[in-house]
């Protein structure tokens, strides 16, 4: 239950950022509200589906310890896709990407893997 509440509390600033970005990009308020609705309903819906999927005896694949890892990989891949497709062109649009920024981006991508090298559990 605490995780569900944490997800809902996290949605408020994320929703504010989404609407601010959409209005800044020129979307009319009606379309922005529609996007906000689908964005807001996605986390509770996915939370309930995950909760009932894990507790369901017919869904044995969710009980496997690899399911958490696969879910995290999907989440990280989605985040990297958004960063690569939407954020990087905006960063490099007006100026060239500095070599230092490029190395920081690549290093930051590999940092989670490097931190888990000697970590066993």
Order of alpha helices (4+ residues) and beta strands (2+ residues): alpha-alpha-alpha-alpha-alpha
